[in-house]
Amino acid sequence: MRAPKLQGRQYTALAVLAIVFLVLLFAFPGFSNKIQQPLTVNFKEEFNILVTGGAGFIGSHIVEFFESEPKCQTIVVLDNLHTGKEDNIKNFKKVKIFKESITNREVVRTILKDHSIKYIFHLGALISVAESMTKLQDYVDVNVSGTNVLLEEAQKAPSVKSFVLSSSAALYGSDPTVPKQESMKPDCQSPYAQTKLDGEFLCKHYTEFNPHRKDFVAVALRYFNVFGERQDPKSEYAAAIPRFIQSACSSEAIQIFGDGHQTRDFVYVKDVVWANVFTAVHAKKFDVFNVGYGQYIEIGELATIVRNQCSKLVDDKIPAIKYGDPRPGDVRYSMASIQKLLDLGWRPKFEFKKSLENTVKYLHGTII
């Protein structure tokens, strides 16, 4: 039996559907990623890693990931404990800690040689935008010169295959364009942001103009608003989520600077770890990747969610939400484009609200 012939209107309908599909494909890149297969990471050989800043918030979660990876034999942590806490990693059996600065070239060289390091995750840095305004030289010494020491020694060490730099979305500055794409022109408005951009340049230099070897790859990850367990709400560098949780679980008013309609792209720390691991294995050339969820939430809505979750854990009255003047320099809208990371095959593994709930329970139980 012959297939029925399509009539003129049916041809028109099919043409319209085809056009709609193409529009979705090119206008909304995330649409196409639902078709692509995500990649995974399977380590086939034993290896050792170096985590600078490994006693800190994000670094300790990278340590935790590799503590449970059978092929990882030794986790070397290089951390002078300026902001890191040894308690964050004291229970991990694979860890060997060096309480030194990343600027100490001899220590770095010895670590890479004696432990045959394969992967370097570089999180050791000075991290305060405000502090960088008054301590410029310190930020250049650590964030730029220290990164240069690590990269120079890494590309000389034959065992090192990849280097992942923790960079920052701060280098996008006040550009109101959203989502933020890696191709956007940087708008560094603080020495801190500039030092992160300089670190990215060094990664590019030591990957593409490497006189020693061609199998070394460095990449940079621009983190958006990271949250999760072990984030310190009492630190002078504390971010919105831990501050909100501390206030709400203490039955104190949650302070918002601005009208609450400003937006942020919050990403769970374990997905940040996954981005580090994934790019260390799968990136084959220098590149820069945003790390976020590619979605936003208003700060006022976030405060309400935190307040409601904390109210389940405390018996006191539900705290108020206070609104004050916006802080000078605060970005109004922020959201990552994560298309490049998706194209590499990475996918987030954790859901925002559940991760936030876990963070609330952790901070309520261990810090507050």
Secondary structure as a PSIPRED ss2 file (coil, helix, strand):
# PSIPRED VFORMAT (PSIPRED V4.0)

   1 M C   1.000  0.000  0.000
   2 R C   1.000  0.000  0.000
   3 A C   1.000  0.000  0.000
   4 P C   1.000  0.000  0.000
   5 K C   1.000  0.000  0.000
   6 L C   1.000  0.000  0.000
   7 Q C   1.000  0.000  0.000
   8 G H   0.000  1.000  0.000
   9 R H   0.000  1.000  0.000
  10 Q H   0.000  1.000  0.000
  11 Y H   0.000  1.000  0.000
  12 T H   0.000  1.000  0.000
  13 A H   0.000  1.000  0.000
  14 L H   0.000  1.000  0.000
  15 A H   0.000  1.000  0.000
  16 V H   0.000  1.000  0.000
  17 L H   0.000  1.000  0.000
  18 A H   0.000  1.000  0.000
  19 I H   0.000  1.000  0.000
  20 V H   0.000  1.000  0.000
  21 F H   0.000  1.000  0.000
  22 L H   0.000  1.000  0.000
  23 V H   0.000  1.000  0.000
  24 L H   0.000  1.000  0.000
  25 L H   0.000  1.000  0.000
  26 F H   0.000  1.000  0.000
  27 A H   0.000  1.000  0.000
  28 F C   1.000  0.000  0.000
  29 P H   0.000  1.000  0.000
  30 G H   0.000  1.000  0.000
  31 F H   0.000  1.000  0.000
  32 S H   0.000  1.000  0.000
  33 N H   0.000  1.000  0.000
  34 K C   1.000  0.000  0.000
  35 I C   1.000  0.000  0.000
  36 Q C   1.000  0.000  0.000
  37 Q C   1.000  0.000  0.000
  38 P C   1.000  0.000  0.000
  39 L C   1.000  0.000  0.000
  40 T C   1.000  0.000  0.000
  41 V C   1.000  0.000  0.000
  42 N C   1.000  0.000  0.000
  43 F C   1.000  0.000  0.000
  44 K C   1.000  0.000  0.000
  45 E C   1.000  0.000  0.000
  46 E C   1.000  0.000  0.000
  47 F E   0.000  0.000  1.000
  48 N E   0.000  0.000  1.000
  49 I E   0.000  0.000  1.000
  50 L E   0.000  0.000  1.000
  51 V E   0.000  0.000  1.000
  52 T E   0.000  0.000  1.000
  53 G C   1.000  0.000  0.000
  54 G C   1.000  0.000  0.000
  55 A C   1.000  0.000  0.000
  56 G C   1.000  0.000  0.000
  57 F H   0.000  1.000  0.000
  58 I H   0.000  1.000  0.000
  59 G H   0.000  1.000  0.000
  60 S H   0.000  1.000  0.000
  61 H H   0.000  1.000  0.000
  62 I H   0.000  1.000  0.000
  63 V H   0.000  1.000  0.000
  64 E H   0.000  1.000  0.000
  65 F H   0.000  1.000  0.000
  66 F H   0.000  1.000  0.000
  67 E H   0.000  1.000  0.000
  68 S C   1.000  0.000  0.000
  69 E C   1.000  0.000  0.000
  70 P C   1.000  0.000  0.000
  71 K C   1.000  0.000  0.000
  72 C E   0.000  0.000  1.000
  73 Q E   0.000  0.000  1.000
  74 T E   0.000  0.000  1.000
  75 I E   0.000  0.000  1.000
  76 V E   0.000  0.000  1.000
  77 V E   0.000  0.000  1.000
  78 L E   0.000  0.000  1.000
  79 D C   1.000  0.000  0.000
  80 N C   1.000  0.000  0.000
  81 L C   1.000  0.000  0.000
  82 H C   1.000  0.000  0.000
  83 T C   1.000  0.000  0.000
  84 G C   1.000  0.000  0.000
  85 K C   1.000  0.000  0.000
  86 E H   0.000  1.000  0.000
  87 D H   0.000  1.000  0.000
  88 N H   0.000  1.000  0.000
  89 I C   1.000  0.000  0.000
  90 K C   1.000  0.000  0.000
  91 N C   1.000  0.000  0.000
  92 F C   1.000  0.000  0.000
  93 K C   1.000  0.000  0.000
  94 K C   1.000  0.000  0.000
  95 V E   0.000  0.000  1.000
  96 K E   0.000  0.000  1.000
  97 I E   0.000  0.000  1.000
  98 F E   0.000  0.000  1.000
  99 K C   1.000  0.000  0.000
 100 E C   1.000  0.000  0.000
 101 S C   1.000  0.000  0.000
 102 I C   1.000  0.000  0.000
 103 T C   1.000  0.000  0.000
 104 N C   1.000  0.000  0.000
 105 R H   0.000  1.000  0.000
 106 E H   0.000  1.000  0.000
 107 V H   0.000  1.000  0.000
 108 V H   0.000  1.000  0.000
 109 R H   0.000  1.000  0.000
 110 T H   0.000  1.000  0.000
 111 I H   0.000  1.000  0.000
 112 L H   0.000  1.000  0.000
 113 K H   0.000  1.000  0.000
 114 D H   0.000  1.000  0.000
 115 H C   1.000  0.000  0.000
 116 S C   1.000  0.000  0.000
 117 I E   0.000  0.000  1.000
 118 K E   0.000  0.000  1.000
 119 Y E   0.000  0.000  1.000
 120 I E   0.000  0.000  1.000
 121 F E   0.000  0.000  1.000
 122 H E   0.000  0.000  1.000
 123 L C   1.000  0.000  0.000
 124 G C   1.000  0.000  0.000
 125 A C   1.000  0.000  0.000
 126 L C   1.000  0.000  0.000
 127 I C   1.000  0.000  0.000
 128 S C   1.000  0.000  0.000
 129 V H   0.000  1.000  0.000
 130 A H   0.000  1.000  0.000
 131 E H   0.000  1.000  0.000
 132 S H   0.000  1.000  0.000
 133 M H   0.000  1.000  0.000
 134 T H   0.000  1.000  0.000
 135 K C   1.000  0.000  0.000
 136 L H   0.000  1.000  0.000
 137 Q H   0.000  1.000  0.000
 138 D H   0.000  1.000  0.000
 139 Y H   0.000  1.000  0.000
 140 V H   0.000  1.000  0.000
 141 D H   0.000  1.000  0.000
 142 V H   0.000  1.000  0.000
 143 N H   0.000  1.000  0.000
 144 V H   0.000  1.000  0.000
 145 S H   0.000  1.000  0.000
 146 G H   0.000  1.000  0.000
 147 T H   0.000  1.000  0.000
 148 N H   0.000  1.000  0.000
 149 V H   0.000  1.000  0.000
 150 L H   0.000  1.000  0.000
 151 L H   0.000  1.000  0.000
 152 E H   0.000  1.000  0.000
 153 E H   0.000  1.000  0.000
 154 A H   0.000  1.000  0.000
 155 Q H   0.000  1.000  0.000
 156 K H   0.000  1.000  0.000
 157 A C   1.000  0.000  0.000
 158 P C   1.000  0.000  0.000
 159 S C   1.000  0.000  0.000
 160 V C   1.000  0.000  0.000
 161 K C   1.000  0.000  0.000
 162 S E   0.000  0.000  1.000
 163 F E   0.000  0.000  1.000
 164 V E   0.000  0.000  1.000
 165 L E   0.000  0.000  1.000
 166 S E   0.000  0.000  1.000
 167 S E   0.000  0.000  1.000
 168 S E   0.000  0.000  1.000
 169 A H   0.000  1.000  0.000
 170 A H   0.000  1.000  0.000
 171 L H   0.000  1.000  0.000
 172 Y H   0.000  1.000  0.000
 173 G C   1.000  0.000  0.000
 174 S C   1.000  0.000  0.000
 175 D C   1.000  0.000  0.000
 176 P C   1.000  0.000  0.000
 177 T C   1.000  0.000  0.000
 178 V C   1.000  0.000  0.000
 179 P C   1.000  0.000  0.000
 180 K E   0.000  0.000  1.000
 181 Q C   1.000  0.000  0.000
 182 E C   1.000  0.000  0.000
 183 S C   1.000  0.000  0.000
 184 M C   1.000  0.000  0.000
 185 K C   1.000  0.000  0.000
 186 P C   1.000  0.000  0.000
 187 D C   1.000  0.000  0.000
 188 C C   1.000  0.000  0.000
 189 Q C   1.000  0.000  0.000
 190 S C   1.000  0.000  0.000
 191 P H   0.000  1.000  0.000
 192 Y H   0.000  1.000  0.000
 193 A H   0.000  1.000  0.000
 194 Q H   0.000  1.000  0.000
 195 T H   0.000  1.000  0.000
 196 K H   0.000  1.000  0.000
 197 L H   0.000  1.000  0.000
 198 D H   0.000  1.000  0.000
 199 G H   0.000  1.000  0.000
 200 E H   0.000  1.000  0.000
 201 F H   0.000  1.000  0.000
 202 L H   0.000  1.000  0.000
 203 C H   0.000  1.000  0.000
 204 K H   0.000  1.000  0.000
 205 H H   0.000  1.000  0.000
 206 Y H   0.000  1.000  0.000
 207 T H   0.000  1.000  0.000
 208 E H   0.000  1.000  0.000
 209 F C   1.000  0.000  0.000
 210 N C   1.000  0.000  0.000
 211 P C   1.000  0.000  0.000
 212 H C   1.000  0.000  0.000
 213 R C   1.000  0.000  0.000
 214 K C   1.000  0.000  0.000
 215 D C   1.000  0.000  0.000
 216 F C   1.000  0.000  0.000
 217 V E   0.000  0.000  1.000
 218 A E   0.000  0.000  1.000
 219 V E   0.000  0.000  1.000
 220 A E   0.000  0.000  1.000
 221 L E   0.000  0.000  1.000
 222 R E   0.000  0.000  1.000
 223 Y E   0.000  0.000  1.000
 224 F C   1.000  0.000  0.000
 225 N E   0.000  0.000  1.000
 226 V E   0.000  0.000  1.000
 227 F E   0.000  0.000  1.000
 228 G C   1.000  0.000  0.000
 229 E C   1.000  0.000  0.000
 230 R C   1.000  0.000  0.000
 231 Q C   1.000  0.000  0.000
 232 D C   1.000  0.000  0.000
 233 P C   1.000  0.000  0.000
 234 K C   1.000  0.000  0.000
 235 S C   1.000  0.000  0.000
 236 E C   1.000  0.000  0.000
 237 Y C   1.000  0.000  0.000
 238 A C   1.000  0.000  0.000
 239 A C   1.000  0.000  0.000
 240 A H   0.000  1.000  0.000
 241 I H   0.000  1.000  0.000
 242 P H   0.000  1.000  0.000
 243 R H   0.000  1.000  0.000
 244 F H   0.000  1.000  0.000
 245 I H   0.000  1.000  0.000
 246 Q H   0.000  1.000  0.000
 247 S H   0.000  1.000  0.000
 248 A H   0.000  1.000  0.000
 249 C H   0.000  1.000  0.000
 250 S C   1.000  0.000  0.000
 251 S C   1.000  0.000  0.000
 252 E C   1.000  0.000  0.000
 253 A C   1.000  0.000  0.000
 254 I E   0.000  0.000  1.000
 255 Q E   0.000  0.000  1.000
 256 I E   0.000  0.000  1.000
 257 F E   0.000  0.000  1.000
 258 G C   1.000  0.000  0.000
 259 D C   1.000  0.000  0.000
 260 G C   1.000  0.000  0.000
 261 H C   1.000  0.000  0.000
 262 Q C   1.000  0.000  0.000
 263 T E   0.000  0.000  1.000
 264 R E   0.000  0.000  1.000
 265 D C   1.000  0.000  0.000
 266 F E   0.000  0.000  1.000
 267 V E   0.000  0.000  1.000
 268 Y E   0.000  0.000  1.000
 269 V H   0.000  1.000  0.000
 270 K H   0.000  1.000  0.000
 271 D H   0.000  1.000  0.000
 272 V H   0.000  1.000  0.000
 273 V H   0.000  1.000  0.000
 274 W H   0.000  1.000  0.000
 275 A H   0.000  1.000  0.000
 276 N H   0.000  1.000  0.000
 277 V H   0.000  1.000  0.000
 278 F H   0.000  1.000  0.000
 279 T H   0.000  1.000  0.000
 280 A H   0.000  1.000  0.000
 281 V H   0.000  1.000  0.000
 282 H H   0.000  1.000  0.000
 283 A C   1.000  0.000  0.000
 284 K C   1.000  0.000  0.000
 285 K C   1.000  0.000  0.000
 286 F C   1.000  0.000  0.000
 287 D C   1.000  0.000  0.000
 288 V E   0.000  0.000  1.000
 289 F E   0.000  0.000  1.000
 290 N E   0.000  0.000  1.000
 291 V E   0.000  0.000  1.000
 292 G C   1.000  0.000  0.000
 293 Y C   1.000  0.000  0.000
 294 G C   1.000  0.000  0.000
 295 Q C   1.000  0.000  0.000
 296 Y C   1.000  0.000  0.000
 297 I E   0.000  0.000  1.000
 298 E E   0.000  0.000  1.000
 299 I H   0.000  1.000  0.000
 300 G H   0.000  1.000  0.000
 301 E H   0.000  1.000  0.000
 302 L H   0.000  1.000  0.000
 303 A H   0.000  1.000  0.000
 304 T H   0.000  1.000  0.000
 305 I H   0.000  1.000  0.000
 306 V H   0.000  1.000  0.000
 307 R H   0.000  1.000  0.000
 308 N H   0.000  1.000  0.000
 309 Q H   0.000  1.000  0.000
 310 C H   0.000  1.000  0.000
 311 S H   0.000  1.000  0.000
 312 K C   1.000  0.000  0.000
 313 L C   1.000  0.000  0.000
 314 V C   1.000  0.000  0.000
 315 D C   1.000  0.000  0.000
 316 D C   1.000  0.000  0.000
 317 K C   1.000  0.000  0.000
 318 I C   1.000  0.000  0.000
 319 P C   1.000  0.000  0.000
 320 A C   1.000  0.000  0.000
 321 I E   0.000  0.000  1.000
 322 K E   0.000  0.000  1.000
 323 Y E   0.000  0.000  1.000
 324 G E   0.000  0.000  1.000
 325 D C   1.000  0.000  0.000
 326 P C   1.000  0.000  0.000
 327 R C   1.000  0.000  0.000
 328 P C   1.000  0.000  0.000
 329 G C   1.000  0.000  0.000
 330 D C   1.000  0.000  0.000
 331 V C   1.000  0.000  0.000
 332 R C   1.000  0.000  0.000
 333 Y E   0.000  0.000  1.000
 334 S C   1.000  0.000  0.000
 335 M C   1.000  0.000  0.000
 336 A E   0.000  0.000  1.000
 337 S C   1.000  0.000  0.000
 338 I C   1.000  0.000  0.000
 339 Q H   0.000  1.000  0.000
 340 K H   0.000  1.000  0.000
 341 L H   0.000  1.000  0.000
 342 L H   0.000  1.000  0.000
 343 D H   0.000  1.000  0.000
 344 L H   0.000  1.000  0.000
 345 G C   1.000  0.000  0.000
 346 W C   1.000  0.000  0.000
 347 R C   1.000  0.000  0.000
 348 P C   1.000  0.000  0.000
 349 K C   1.000  0.000  0.000
 350 F C   1.000  0.000  0.000
 351 E C   1.000  0.000  0.000
 352 F H   0.000  1.000  0.000
 353 K H   0.000  1.000  0.000
 354 K H   0.000  1.000  0.000
 355 S H   0.000  1.000  0.000
 356 L H   0.000  1.000  0.000
 357 E H   0.000  1.000  0.000
 358 N H   0.000  1.000  0.000
 359 T H   0.000  1.000  0.000
 360 V H   0.000  1.000  0.000
 361 K H   0.000  1.000  0.000
 362 Y H   0.000  1.000  0.000
 363 L H   0.000  1.000  0.000
 364 H H   0.000  1.000  0.000
 365 G H   0.000  1.000  0.000
 366 T H   0.000  1.000  0.000
 367 I C   1.000  0.000  0.000
 368 I C   1.000  0.000  0.000
